[in-house]
Amino acid sequence: MTTFALIHGGGGSAFDWHLLEAELRDRGHDVVAVDLPMSDPRAGLWDYADTVVRAAEGRRPLVVVAHSWGGFVGPLVCVRAGAAALVLVTAMIPSPGETPDDWWERSGRPPSAIDDEHELYLHDVPPELAERVLAHDGALAANMNMDRVGREPWPLPAWPDVPTRYLLCHDDRLFTPEFVRRHVKERLGITPDEMPGSHMVMLSRPGELANYLISIDIP
């Protein structure tokens, strides 16, 4: 049995993972999904990581799964928790000393012309579920204060020594396939895995995502 530590993106919550969590448990695995301390203006990147580490304490083997903005947190969790593997799901890839706020320009990610949240993030998610997620995460976002953590340089001197996979989603409108392939090659020097789905693939294709995660070889 593997424990998957699921790290949500900026403006998201642990609720984003609830369908994937059920799929992984049905397949005999353990899951840890917690809300990052986005409402705490004092919290920094290590505080975000340690929130996950405490929840996953003592569980082995541990596979860290980081989504979107959570790409800044996942590698830190791996260092603290001695993870067996890291999976980046359509995620930001930080460089040493880079802040989350600066990543958007420094990565060369092209701006999106889509303003509607549903069309940008959730266009292939069933409408009723998409509305529930937007309402749930929106209520949390009303108290969000990520000013400090957004300006904090990523603290690691290099990418951690942990087997790393990247999952690209073909239908992602926030991080398009063309951008992601280049970004992953430049930052990690690897070729991403690919599957259909939007930026919120854990909601639109939870079964397929679960199958992908459990297929990964754990050292």
MDAnalysis code that builds the backbone (N, CA, C; Angstrom):
import MDAnalysis as mda
import numpy as np

u = mda.Universe.empty(657, n_residues=219, atom_resindex=np.repeat(np.arange(219), 3), trajectory=True)
u.add_TopologyAttr("name", ["N", "CA", "C"] * 219)
u.add_TopologyAttr("resid", np.arange(1, 220))
u.add_TopologyAttr("resname", ["MET", "THR", "THR", "PHE", "ALA", "LEU", "ILE", "HIS", "GLY", "GLY", "GLY", "GLY", "SER", "ALA", "PHE", "ASP", "TRP", "HIS", "LEU", "LEU", "GLU", "ALA", "GLU", "LEU", "ARG", "ASP", "ARG", "GLY", "HIS", "ASP", "VAL", "VAL", "ALA", "VAL", "ASP", "LEU", "PRO", "MET", "SER", "ASP", "PRO", "ARG", "ALA", "GLY", "LEU", "TRP", "ASP", "TYR", "ALA", "ASP", "THR", "VAL", "VAL", "ARG", "ALA", "ALA", "GLU", "GLY", "ARG", "ARG", "PRO", "LEU", "VAL", "VAL", "VAL", "ALA", "HIS", "SER", "TRP", "GLY", "GLY", "PHE", "VAL", "GLY", "PRO", "LEU", "VAL", "CYS", "VAL", "ARG", "ALA", "GLY", "ALA", "ALA", "ALA", "LEU", "VAL", "LEU", "VAL", "THR", "ALA", "MET", "ILE", "PRO", "SER", "PRO", "GLY", "GLU", "THR", "PRO", "ASP", "ASP", "TRP", "TRP", "GLU", "ARG", "SER", "GLY", "ARG", "PRO", "PRO", "SER", "ALA", "ILE", "ASP", "ASP", "GLU", "HIS", "GLU", "LEU", "TYR", "LEU", "HIS", "ASP", "VAL", "PRO", "PRO", "GLU", "LEU", "ALA", "GLU", "ARG", "VAL", "LEU", "ALA", "HIS", "ASP", "GLY", "ALA", "LEU", "ALA", "ALA", "ASN", "MET", "ASN", "MET", "ASP", "ARG", "VAL", "GLY", "ARG", "GLU", "PRO", "TRP", "PRO", "LEU", "PRO", "ALA", "TRP", "PRO", "ASP", "VAL", "PRO", "THR", "ARG", "TYR", "LEU", "LEU", "CYS", "HIS", "ASP", "ASP", "ARG", "LEU", "PHE", "THR", "PRO", "GLU", "PHE", "VAL", "ARG", "ARG", "HIS", "VAL", "LYS", "GLU", "ARG", "LEU", "GLY", "ILE", "THR", "PRO", "ASP", "GLU", "MET", "PRO", "GLY", "SER", "HIS", "MET", "VAL", "MET", "LEU", "SER", "ARG", "PRO", "GLY", "GLU", "LEU", "ALA", "ASN", "TYR", "LEU", "ILE", "SER", "ILE", "ASP", "ILE", "PRO"])
u.atoms.positions = np.array([
    [0.837, -1.203, 0.000],
    [0.000, 0.000, 0.000],
    [0.871, 1.252, 0.000],
    [0.563, 2.170, -0.876],
    [1.273, 3.452, -0.982],
    [0.404, 4.549, -0.385],
    [1.049, 5.512, 0.267],
    [0.339, 6.708, 0.716],
    [0.620, 7.830, -0.269],
    [-0.435, 8.437, -0.789],
    [-0.312, 9.567, -1.699],
    [-0.642, 10.848, -0.931],
    [0.313, 11.753, -0.871],
    [0.099, 13.063, -0.261],
    [-0.273, 14.037, -1.372],
    [-1.512, 14.523, -1.344],
    [-2.055, 15.339, -2.430],
    [-2.016, 16.818, -2.036],
    [-1.319, 17.624, -2.818],
    [-1.129, 19.048, -2.522],
    [-1.888, 19.870, -3.549],
    [-2.841, 20.648, -3.075],
    [-3.675, 21.432, -3.994],
    [-2.957, 22.693, -4.468],
    [-3.545, 23.356, -5.449],
    [-2.973, 24.564, -6.019],
    [-3.376, 25.822, -5.267],
    [-2.858, 26.960, -5.706],
    [-3.201, 28.229, -5.097],
    [-4.661, 28.561, -5.337],
    [-5.354, 28.983, -4.279],
    [-6.767, 29.265, -4.406],
    [-7.640, 28.038, -4.370],
    [-7.027, 26.853, -4.225],
    [-7.770, 25.610, -4.152],
    [-7.881, 25.123, -2.730],
    [-8.223, 23.847, -2.586],
    [-8.367, 23.254, -1.255],
    [-8.259, 21.746, -1.373],
    [-8.217, 21.085, -0.219],
    [-8.186, 19.626, -0.206],
    [-9.432, 19.036, -0.850],
    [-10.529, 19.783, -0.850],
    [-11.766, 19.305, -1.458],
    [-11.591, 19.011, -2.947],
    [-10.657, 19.699, -3.590],
    [-10.417, 19.464, -5.019],
    [-10.036, 18.014, -5.304],
    [-9.516, 17.318, -4.302],
    [-9.010, 15.962, -4.487],
    [-10.029, 14.890, -4.107],
    [-11.241, 15.237, -3.666],
    [-12.097, 14.238, -3.022],
    [-12.456, 13.068, -3.936],
    [-12.627, 13.298, -5.222],
    [-12.942, 12.189, -6.134],
    [-11.726, 11.289, -6.342],
    [-10.562, 11.885, -6.522],
    [-9.339, 11.099, -6.682],
    [-9.040, 10.328, -5.400],
    [-9.269, 10.960, -4.265],
    [-9.041, 10.282, -2.987],
    [-9.863, 9.000, -2.904],
    [-11.127, 9.078, -3.282],
    [-11.986, 7.891, -3.256],
    [-11.488, 6.818, -4.217],
    [-11.038, 7.239, -5.394],
    [-10.535, 6.273, -6.385],
    [-9.284, 5.558, -5.872],
    [-8.397, 6.289, -5.247],
    [-7.164, 5.679, -4.734],
    [-7.460, 4.737, -3.573],
    [-8.359, 5.127, -2.702],
    [-8.725, 4.253, -1.582],
    [-9.409, 2.983, -2.089],
    [-10.237, 3.122, -3.104],
    [-10.885, 1.942, -3.686],
    [-9.870, 0.970, -4.260],
    [-8.716, 1.471, -4.641],
    [-7.651, 0.633, -5.195],
    [-6.691, 0.144, -4.118],
    [-7.023, 0.388, -2.845],
    [-6.243, -0.160, -1.745],
    [-5.122, 0.709, -1.228],
    [-5.133, 1.997, -1.565],
    [-4.056, 2.887, -1.142],
    [-4.546, 3.892, -0.104],
    [-3.588, 4.517, 0.573],
    [-3.878, 5.524, 1.583],
    [-3.691, 6.907, 0.971],
    [-4.379, 7.897, 1.511],
    [-4.345, 9.252, 0.962],
    [-4.280, 10.268, 2.095],
    [-3.466, 11.300, 1.888],
    [-3.420, 12.453, 2.772],
    [-3.670, 13.688, 1.917],
    [-4.711, 14.437, 2.243],
    [-5.007, 15.685, 1.530],
    [-5.427, 16.718, 2.564],
    [-4.671, 17.796, 2.675],
    [-4.952, 18.820, 3.686],
    [-5.032, 20.191, 3.022],
    [-5.719, 21.102, 3.699],
    [-5.746, 22.491, 3.242],
    [-4.443, 23.171, 3.621],
    [-3.803, 23.809, 2.667],
    [-2.607, 24.602, 2.952],
    [-3.018, 25.859, 3.715],
    [-2.107, 26.437, 4.523],
    [-2.457, 27.584, 5.371],
    [-2.510, 28.909, 4.610],
    [-3.331, 28.952, 3.576],
    [-3.360, 30.137, 2.709],
    [-3.989, 31.348, 3.380],
    [-4.700, 31.164, 4.490],
    [-5.312, 32.301, 5.188],
    [-4.392, 32.902, 6.241],
    [-3.241, 32.290, 6.449],
    [-2.282, 32.774, 7.451],
    [-1.253, 33.669, 6.783],
    [-1.300, 34.978, 7.022],
    [-0.355, 35.878, 6.349],
    [1.089, 35.680, 6.794],
    [1.288, 34.965, 7.907],
    [2.655, 34.728, 8.415],
    [3.282, 33.479, 7.807],
    [2.486, 32.638, 7.158],
    [2.972, 31.346, 6.680],
    [3.865, 31.503, 5.452],
    [5.000, 30.797, 5.480],
    [5.906, 30.763, 4.340],
    [5.887, 29.401, 3.677],
    [6.748, 29.210, 2.703],
    [6.757, 27.970, 1.937],
    [7.024, 26.744, 2.811],
    [7.962, 26.862, 3.761],
    [8.221, 25.721, 4.633],
    [7.026, 25.431, 5.533],
    [6.286, 26.464, 5.931],
    [5.077, 26.236, 6.725],
    [4.044, 25.467, 5.912],
    [3.915, 25.833, 4.642],
    [2.994, 25.102, 3.767],
    [3.414, 23.632, 3.685],
    [4.726, 23.420, 3.464],
    [5.221, 22.045, 3.337],
    [5.016, 21.261, 4.624],
    [5.297, 21.878, 5.755],
    [5.204, 21.154, 7.025],
    [3.772, 20.804, 7.384],
    [2.790, 21.551, 6.868],
    [1.392, 21.179, 7.055],
    [1.126, 19.802, 6.451],
    [1.709, 19.555, 5.286],
    [1.552, 18.259, 4.631],
    [2.372, 17.193, 5.349],
    [3.595, 17.539, 5.721],
    [4.485, 16.579, 6.380],
    [3.867, 16.060, 7.678],
    [3.290, 16.947, 8.465],
    [2.665, 16.510, 9.727],
    [1.510, 15.549, 9.475],
    [0.731, 15.819, 8.446],
    [-0.415, 14.962, 8.150],
    [0.016, 13.578, 7.662],
    [1.180, 13.512, 7.024],
    [1.660, 12.248, 6.454],
    [2.686, 11.551, 7.333],
    [2.878, 12.026, 8.526],
    [3.955, 11.539, 9.381],
    [3.913, 10.020, 9.560],
    [5.061, 9.405, 9.291],
    [5.218, 7.980, 9.534],
    [4.665, 7.062, 8.461],
    [4.054, 7.612, 7.424],
    [3.448, 6.754, 6.402],
    [4.451, 6.515, 5.260],
    [4.664, 5.254, 4.941],
    [5.624, 4.864, 3.914],
    [5.077, 3.693, 3.105],
    [5.438, 3.583, 1.818],
    [6.134, 4.606, 1.040],
    [5.216, 5.785, 0.750],
    [5.816, 6.961, 0.634],
    [5.064, 8.192, 0.430],
    [5.343, 8.739, -0.963],
    [4.281, 8.953, -1.719],
    [4.381, 9.598, -3.026],
    [3.696, 10.963, -2.924],
    [4.425, 12.008, -3.220],
    [3.903, 13.367, -3.148],
    [3.354, 13.750, -4.521],
    [2.118, 14.226, -4.549],
    [1.458, 14.641, -5.787],
    [1.108, 16.118, -5.645],
    [1.710, 16.960, -6.474],
    [1.538, 18.408, -6.359],
    [0.880, 18.959, -7.612],
    [-0.160, 19.768, -7.414],
    [-0.921, 20.328, -8.520],
    [-0.703, 21.822, -8.633],
    [-0.487, 22.317, -9.848],
    [-0.469, 23.749, -10.151],
    [0.520, 24.495, -9.240],
    [0.040, 25.496, -8.486],
    [0.893, 26.278, -7.574],
    [1.573, 25.382, -6.547],
    [0.962, 24.234, -6.259],
    [1.542, 23.291, -5.313],
    [2.896, 22.763, -5.735],
    [3.297, 23.012, -6.985],
    [4.635, 22.635, -7.427],
    [5.732, 23.319, -6.634],
    [5.434, 24.471, -6.030],
    [6.411, 25.136, -5.168],
    [6.543, 24.441, -3.817],
    [5.534, 23.665, -3.443],
    [5.494, 23.032, -2.126],
    [5.933, 21.570, -2.181],
    [5.555, 20.850, -3.228],
    [5.826, 19.422, -3.312],
    [7.277, 19.029, -3.084],
    [8.247, 19.676, -3.741],
    [9.642, 19.292, -3.514],
    [10.094, 19.510, -2.069],
    [9.545, 20.521, -1.403],
    [9.900, 20.769, -0.005],
    [9.373, 19.646, 0.887],
    [8.178, 19.176, 0.599],
    [7.629, 18.041, 1.345],
    [8.514, 16.815, 1.158],
    [8.983, 16.602, -0.061],
    [9.858, 15.456, -0.329],
    [11.115, 15.505, 0.520],
    [11.700, 16.679, 0.657],
    [12.921, 16.827, 1.456],
    [12.649, 16.549, 2.922],
    [11.568, 17.105, 3.447],
    [11.244, 16.947, 4.861],
    [10.812, 15.520, 5.205],
    [10.069, 14.894, 4.293],
    [9.428, 13.618, 4.615],
    [10.138, 12.401, 4.044],
    [11.184, 12.601, 3.242],
    [11.865, 11.463, 2.636],
    [10.972, 10.682, 1.703],
    [10.297, 11.399, 0.804],
    [9.333, 10.767, -0.102],
    [10.022, 9.833, -1.085],
    [9.258, 8.835, -1.524],
    [9.781, 7.871, -2.492],
    [9.724, 8.409, -3.912],
    [8.769, 9.309, -4.183],
    [8.612, 9.853, -5.529],
    [7.797, 11.138, -5.461],
    [7.941, 11.949, -6.504],
    [7.205, 13.199, -6.639],
    [6.531, 13.207, -8.011],
    [5.245, 13.515, -8.018],
    [4.496, 13.637, -9.267],
    [3.932, 15.043, -9.347],
    [4.302, 15.759, -10.387],
    [3.792, 17.104, -10.635],
    [2.648, 16.992, -11.637],
    [1.457, 17.402, -11.238],
    [0.287, 17.337, -12.099],
    [-0.011, 18.734, -12.606],
    [0.255, 18.967, -13.888],
    [0.116, 20.271, -14.531],
    [0.491, 21.385, -13.562],
    [1.743, 21.320, -13.112],
    [2.204, 22.149, -11.997],
    [3.290, 23.135, -12.415],
    [3.442, 24.166, -11.601],
    [4.555, 25.091, -11.731],
    [5.834, 24.406, -11.260],
    [6.944, 24.667, -11.952],
    [8.232, 24.092, -11.578],
    [9.144, 25.240, -11.146],
    [9.461, 25.344, -9.863],
    [10.292, 26.458, -9.403],
    [11.771, 26.244, -9.671],
    [12.477, 27.357, -9.759],
    [13.932, 27.354, -9.786],
    [14.439, 27.930, -8.470],
    [15.655, 27.566, -8.041],
    [16.191, 28.099, -6.795],
    [16.157, 29.632, -6.775],
    [15.641, 30.174, -5.687],
    [15.593, 31.621, -5.514],
    [14.427, 32.308, -6.193],
    [13.635, 31.593, -6.957],
    [12.505, 32.175, -7.676],
    [11.284, 32.246, -6.763],
    [10.565, 33.358, -6.788],
    [9.352, 33.469, -6.000],
    [8.154, 32.973, -6.816],
    [7.097, 32.510, -6.126],
    [5.898, 32.129, -6.866],
    [5.324, 33.265, -7.707],
    [5.381, 34.495, -7.190],
    [4.846, 35.631, -7.946],
    [5.652, 35.894, -9.209],
    [6.964, 35.653, -9.143],
    [7.823, 35.919, -10.299],
    [7.800, 34.798, -11.332],
    [7.341, 33.619, -10.908],
    [7.371, 32.455, -11.803],
    [6.635, 32.729, -13.107],
    [5.507, 33.423, -13.057],
    [4.673, 33.610, -14.238],
    [5.436, 34.272, -15.375],
    [6.223, 35.286, -15.060],
    [7.003, 35.963, -16.101],
    [8.279, 35.199, -16.416],
    [8.969, 34.718, -15.389],
    [10.265, 34.075, -15.601],
    [10.141, 32.746, -16.335],
    [9.015, 32.064, -16.181],
    [8.827, 30.776, -16.857],
    [8.515, 30.943, -18.337],
    [8.084, 32.131, -18.724],
    [7.691, 32.360, -20.100],
    [6.302, 31.845, -20.418],
    [5.510, 31.586, -19.375],
    [4.148, 31.106, -19.606],
    [3.336, 32.168, -20.320],
    [2.768, 31.861, -21.483],
    [2.014, 32.863, -22.234],
    [0.721, 33.231, -21.512],
    [0.311, 34.487, -21.537],
    [-0.934, 34.892, -20.867],
    [-2.141, 34.261, -21.547],
    [-3.169, 34.014, -20.750],
    [-4.398, 33.435, -21.280],
    [-5.404, 34.542, -21.553],
    [-6.151, 34.392, -22.640],
    [-7.187, 35.369, -22.978],
    [-8.525, 35.008, -22.342],
    [-8.561, 33.909, -21.580],
    [-9.808, 33.440, -20.968],
    [-9.921, 34.006, -19.561],
    [-10.989, 34.740, -19.286],
    [-11.190, 35.337, -17.964],
    [-12.115, 34.517, -17.079],
    [-13.018, 33.762, -17.680],
    [-14.008, 33.011, -16.918],
    [-13.352, 31.816, -16.218],
    [-13.530, 31.704, -14.885],
    [-12.879, 30.646, -14.122],
    [-13.304, 29.255, -14.590],
    [-14.578, 29.093, -14.870],
    [-15.056, 27.787, -15.304],
    [-14.410, 27.376, -16.625],
    [-14.360, 28.292, -17.569],
    [-13.786, 27.980, -18.876],
    [-12.282, 27.775, -18.813],
    [-11.622, 28.445, -17.895],
    [-10.172, 28.351, -17.801],
    [-9.728, 27.084, -17.075],
    [-10.421, 26.759, -15.978],
    [-9.967, 25.664, -15.118],
    [-10.811, 24.397, -15.208],
    [-12.124, 24.541, -15.433],
    [-13.057, 23.459, -15.161],
    [-13.966, 23.123, -16.344],
    [-13.560, 23.437, -17.534],
    [-14.465, 23.356, -18.680],
    [-14.918, 21.945, -19.008],
    [-14.191, 20.913, -18.553],
    [-14.607, 19.536, -18.822],
    [-15.110, 18.833, -17.562],
    [-15.328, 19.607, -16.500],
    [-15.870, 19.067, -15.250],
    [-17.392, 19.189, -15.298],
    [-18.148, 18.174, -14.852],
    [-19.612, 18.291, -14.839],
    [-20.050, 19.594, -14.169],
    [-20.982, 20.323, -14.782],
    [-21.335, 21.665, -14.308],
    [-21.707, 21.740, -12.830],
    [-22.498, 20.794, -12.347],
    [-22.908, 20.851, -10.936],
    [-21.700, 20.700, -10.013],
    [-20.807, 19.788, -10.352],
    [-19.599, 19.604, -9.556],
    [-18.715, 20.837, -9.641],
    [-18.563, 21.398, -10.830],
    [-17.749, 22.604, -10.988],
    [-18.265, 23.739, -10.121],
    [-19.579, 23.914, -10.065],
    [-20.156, 24.980, -9.246],
    [-19.900, 24.726, -7.766],
    [-19.991, 23.468, -7.343],
    [-19.722, 23.154, -5.938],
    [-18.279, 23.461, -5.570],
    [-17.362, 23.113, -6.456],
    [-15.944, 23.362, -6.196],
    [-15.661, 24.861, -6.160],
    [-16.196, 25.591, -7.112],
    [-15.976, 27.031, -7.138],
    [-16.548, 27.698, -5.896],
    [-17.713, 27.247, -5.438],
    [-18.316, 27.830, -4.246],
    [-17.495, 27.499, -3.001],
    [-17.072, 26.246, -2.889],
    [-16.290, 25.823, -1.724],
    [-14.955, 26.544, -1.662],
    [-14.202, 26.497, -2.778],
    [-12.878, 27.118, -2.793],
    [-12.974, 28.635, -2.742],
    [-14.034, 29.193, -3.344],
    [-14.221, 30.637, -3.304],
    [-14.456, 31.148, -1.906],
    [-15.186, 30.384, -1.086],
    [-15.414, 30.787, 0.300],
    [-14.104, 30.821, 1.080],
    [-13.227, 29.849, 0.834],
    [-11.922, 29.848, 1.489],
    [-11.047, 30.988, 0.977],
    [-11.137, 31.241, -0.325],
    [-10.297, 32.280, -0.933],
    [-10.636, 33.670, -0.412],
    [-11.842, 33.839, 0.110],
    [-12.229, 35.142, 0.647],
    [-11.346, 35.541, 1.819],
    [-10.769, 34.541, 2.507],
    [-9.876, 34.810, 3.645],
    [-8.407, 34.574, 3.308],
    [-8.119, 34.364, 2.042],
    [-6.761, 34.027, 1.622],
    [-5.836, 35.231, 1.710],
    [-4.640, 34.997, 2.224],
    [-3.605, 36.029, 2.267],
    [-2.266, 35.356, 1.968],
    [-1.873, 35.396, 0.703],
    [-0.642, 34.730, 0.271],
    [0.428, 35.743, -0.131],
    [0.331, 36.962, 0.413],
    [1.284, 38.004, 0.042],
    [2.712, 37.606, 0.393],
    [2.927, 37.116, 1.619],
    [4.277, 36.762, 2.026],
    [4.802, 35.580, 1.221],
    [4.006, 34.511, 1.167],
    [4.487, 33.303, 0.512],
    [4.679, 33.527, -0.985],
    [3.896, 34.422, -1.565],
    [4.062, 34.715, -2.978],
    [5.360, 35.422, -3.301],
    [5.896, 36.137, -2.307],
    [7.141, 36.890, -2.516],
    [8.369, 36.175, -1.976],
    [8.169, 34.981, -1.449],
    [9.283, 34.263, -0.813],
    [10.077, 33.462, -1.835],
    [11.404, 33.636, -1.897],
    [12.214, 32.841, -2.837],
    [12.143, 31.350, -2.492],
    [12.051, 30.536, -3.535],
    [12.052, 29.090, -3.316],
    [13.370, 28.701, -2.668],
    [13.333, 27.992, -1.513],
    [14.528, 27.893, -0.665],
    [15.535, 26.806, -1.006],
    [15.200, 25.866, -1.854],
    [16.152, 24.791, -2.121],
    [17.241, 25.244, -3.089],
    [18.488, 24.774, -2.895],
    [19.573, 25.147, -3.806],
    [19.514, 24.418, -5.142],
    [18.765, 23.324, -5.199],
    [18.636, 22.530, -6.419],
    [17.410, 21.630, -6.265],
    [17.009, 21.007, -7.371],
    [15.886, 20.078, -7.299],
    [16.256, 18.910, -6.402],
    [15.357, 18.450, -5.527],
    [15.714, 17.370, -4.605],
    [15.991, 16.062, -5.345],
    [16.781, 15.225, -4.698],
    [17.156, 13.938, -5.275],
    [16.027, 12.938, -5.029],
    [14.961, 13.088, -5.773],
    [13.798, 12.219, -5.661],
    [13.280, 11.936, -7.065],
    [12.935, 10.690, -7.378],
    [12.375, 10.399, -8.702],
    [11.155, 11.281, -8.972],
    [11.189, 11.985, -10.110],
    [10.164, 12.982, -10.408],
    [9.492, 12.676, -11.738],
    [8.166, 12.717, -11.737],
    [7.383, 12.595, -12.960],
    [6.535, 13.855, -13.118],
    [6.230, 14.173, -14.362],
    [5.358, 15.324, -14.650],
    [4.226, 14.850, -15.546],
    [2.989, 15.215, -15.170],
    [1.826, 14.852, -15.974],
    [1.260, 16.094, -16.649],
    [1.290, 16.083, -17.958],
    [0.715, 17.134, -18.798],
    [-0.719, 16.748, -19.148],
    [-1.627, 17.729, -19.143],
    [-3.019, 17.471, -19.512],
    [-3.328, 18.176, -20.839],
    [-3.758, 17.391, -21.809],
    [-3.917, 17.896, -23.176],
    [-4.886, 19.066, -23.292],
    [-5.906, 19.109, -22.433],
    [-6.968, 20.108, -22.564],
    [-6.807, 21.270, -21.585],
    [-5.646, 21.364, -20.959],
    [-5.394, 22.423, -19.981],
    [-5.299, 23.774, -20.696],
    [-6.132, 24.713, -20.278],
    [-6.128, 26.044, -20.881],
    [-5.299, 27.039, -20.085],
    [-4.919, 26.685, -18.860],
    [-4.064, 27.564, -18.060],
    [-2.599, 27.334, -18.393],
    [-2.179, 26.073, -18.348],
    [-0.816, 25.692, -18.727],
    [-0.933, 24.808, -19.969],
    [-0.825, 25.423, -21.119],
    [-1.070, 24.726, -22.375],
    [0.010, 23.670, -22.650],
    [-0.315, 22.629, -23.420],
    [0.669, 21.584, -23.698],
    [1.970, 22.111, -24.289],
    [1.872, 23.074, -25.204],
    [3.081, 23.610, -25.831],
    [3.996, 24.250, -24.791],
    [3.408, 25.035, -23.900],
    [4.207, 25.657, -22.843],
    [4.780, 24.608, -21.903],
    [3.964, 23.653, -21.486],
    [4.396, 22.675, -20.491],
    [5.555, 21.832, -21.007],
    [5.476, 21.381, -22.249],
    [6.570, 20.559, -22.772],
    [7.897, 21.317, -22.706],
    [7.867, 22.585, -23.076],
    [9.097, 23.390, -23.012],
    [9.534, 23.613, -21.569],
    [8.590, 23.962, -20.716],
    [8.894, 24.260, -19.316],
    [9.514, 23.051, -18.614],
    [8.949, 21.882, -18.848],
    [9.448, 20.671, -18.203],
    [10.852, 20.331, -18.702],
    [11.086, 20.495, -19.986],
    [12.416, 20.207, -20.525],
    [13.448, 21.175, -19.975],
    [13.097, 22.466, -19.916],
    [14.040, 23.473, -19.442],
    [14.344, 23.321, -17.954],
    [13.330, 23.035, -17.172],
    [13.509, 23.042, -15.720],
    [13.914, 21.687, -15.143],
    [13.435, 20.595, -15.738],
    [13.702, 19.270, -15.181],
    [14.506, 18.374, -16.112],
    [14.554, 18.702, -17.403],
    [15.292, 17.883, -18.353],
    [14.660, 16.530, -18.598],
    [13.333, 16.436, -18.430],
    [12.632, 15.176, -18.651],
    [11.488, 15.403, -19.648],
    [10.905, 14.317, -20.105],
    [9.739, 14.386, -20.984],
    [8.492, 14.125, -20.152],
    [7.489, 14.989, -20.208],
    [6.301, 14.758, -19.393],
    [5.469, 13.592, -19.897],
    [4.783, 12.952, -18.968],
    [3.725, 12.020, -19.347],
    [2.509, 12.844, -19.759],
    [1.610, 12.244, -20.556],
    [0.479, 13.019, -21.072],
    [-0.817, 12.221, -20.986],
    [-1.906, 12.944, -20.722],
    [-3.226, 12.343, -20.731],
    [-4.253, 13.428, -21.034],
    [-5.465, 13.055, -21.458],
    [-6.509, 14.054, -21.661],
    [-6.908, 14.697, -20.335],
    [-7.555, 15.852, -20.432],
    [-8.073, 16.484, -19.226],
    [-7.706, 17.946, -19.135],
    [-8.478, 18.667, -18.321],
    [-8.277, 20.096, -18.102],
    [-7.294, 20.326, -16.961],
    [-7.165, 21.586, -16.561],
    [-6.282, 21.907, -15.443],
    [-6.731, 21.207, -14.164],
    [-8.024, 20.990, -14.016],
    [-8.563, 20.304, -12.837],
    [-8.889, 18.849, -13.180],
    [-7.903, 18.158, -13.682],
    [-8.075, 16.784, -14.157],
    [-8.499, 15.843, -13.035],
    [-8.164, 16.163, -11.798],
    [-8.557, 15.301, -10.682],
    [-10.070, 15.278, -10.478],
    [-10.763, 16.286, -11.030],
    [-12.213, 16.342, -10.960],
    [-12.885, 15.821, -12.227],
    [-12.235, 16.007, -13.356],
    [-12.845, 15.578, -14.618],
    [-12.531, 14.127, -14.964],
    [-11.368, 13.623, -14.538],
    [-10.967, 12.255, -14.880],
    [-10.278, 11.587, -13.676],
    [-10.964, 11.509, -12.536],
    [-10.313, 10.975, -11.334],
    [-9.887, 9.521, -11.461],
    [-10.681, 8.702, -12.140],
    [-10.317, 7.296, -12.296],
    [-9.073, 7.113, -13.133],
    [-8.991, 7.851, -14.237],
    [-7.813, 7.765, -15.099],
    [-6.572, 8.285, -14.388],
    [-6.746, 9.351, -13.611],
    [-5.609, 9.889, -12.874],
    [-5.145, 8.904, -11.805],
    [-6.082, 8.272, -11.134],
    [-5.715, 7.268, -10.133],
    [-4.939, 6.120, -10.776],
    [-5.392, 5.662, -11.933],
    [-4.700, 4.574, -12.619],
    [-3.277, 4.984, -12.987],
    [-3.133, 6.233, -13.431],
    [-1.790, 6.723, -13.746],
    [-0.887, 6.716, -12.509],
    [-1.399, 7.228, -11.409],
    [-0.581, 7.345, -10.193],
    [-0.153, 5.986, -9.677],
    [-1.049, 5.013, -9.677],
    [-0.667, 3.717, -9.125],
    [0.207, 2.918, -10.080],
    [0.322, 3.375, -11.325],
    [1.191, 2.685, -12.286],
    [2.652, 3.086, -12.142],
    [2.906, 4.135, -11.377],
    [4.276, 4.633, -11.239],
    [5.089, 3.665, -10.381],
    [6.274, 3.333, -10.841],
    [7.176, 2.464, -10.084],
    [7.707, 3.214, -8.875],
    [7.568, 2.609, -7.705],
    [8.064, 3.205, -6.471],
    [9.396, 2.549, -6.118],
    [10.464, 3.329, -5.983],
    [11.786, 2.748, -5.653],
    [11.763, 1.976, -4.323],
])
